[in-house]
Amino acid sequence: MRDLIHVYLDGNQWCAIYPMYSDLMDCKAVEFSPKNIIYNEHLGRSRDYGMRAAVEKLRENNPDIQTSFYTEHWD
């Protein structure tokens, strides 16, 4: 199995950590992004963009990490 970016919600912050199953002490990269819930009046629903923002930040700050990400939470 290849290494993945693990994305999870920690309180009101999204955490993107690489590689999957690592913790803050031994990970290669980690980034946080606050929940970013935007209500779309046209569609009549809300969406949280914070999860993708955390992944984008991790990839921008670590260009060698371009793998997929995994999360158990979908909006």
C-alpha atoms as one frame of an Amber mdcrd trajectory, in Angstrom:
protein
   0.000   0.000   0.000   1.362   3.408  -0.907   1.620   6.259   1.557  -1.432
   8.486   1.737  -2.189  11.876   3.223  -4.572  11.315   6.122  -7.127  14.079
   6.642  -9.235  14.262   9.772 -11.293  16.751  11.728  -9.775  17.773  15.063
 -12.257  20.060  16.820 -12.829  22.930  14.386  -9.579  22.337  12.452  -8.837
  19.988   9.586  -5.513  18.191   9.928  -3.688  16.844   6.852  -0.834  14.571
   7.927   1.658  12.560   5.853   2.193   9.659   5.788  -1.025   8.041   6.893
  -0.936   6.440  10.368   1.858   8.734  11.553   1.459  11.128  14.446   2.604
  14.719  14.932   5.923  13.613  16.431   7.097  11.372  13.575   5.224  12.587
  10.481   7.014  13.991   7.437   4.510  16.817   6.951   1.423  18.247   8.621
  -0.851  21.204   7.939  -4.006  22.530   9.558  -6.905  24.496   8.139 -10.029
  25.732   9.926 -13.470  24.512   8.932 -14.674  26.676   6.066 -18.400  26.122
   5.670 -19.975  28.032   2.808 -23.709  28.082   2.193 -24.736  28.089  -1.452
 -28.139  29.763  -1.750 -28.561  28.604  -5.346 -28.102  24.928  -4.440 -29.615
  25.282  -0.983 -26.815  23.462   0.841 -23.608  23.987   2.760 -20.153  22.632
   2.017 -17.002  22.564   4.122 -13.948  23.531   2.045 -11.495  23.348   4.941
 -10.593  19.704   4.290  -9.334  20.409   0.774  -7.599  23.592   1.955  -5.520
  21.560   4.434  -4.485  19.097   1.697  -3.626  21.936  -0.725  -1.506  23.626
   1.955   0.386  20.400   2.658   1.070  19.876  -1.045   2.124  23.502  -1.599
   4.577  23.424   1.314   5.851  19.942   0.391   5.848  19.693  -3.428   7.362
  16.193  -3.350   4.143  14.893  -1.721   1.571  14.544  -4.505  -0.171  11.365
  -3.390  -3.881  10.831  -2.801  -5.567  11.574   0.490  -7.880   9.587   2.732
 -10.584  10.760   5.086 -13.488   9.074   6.826 -15.550  12.260   6.686 -17.205
  13.603   3.547 -19.416  16.664   3.353
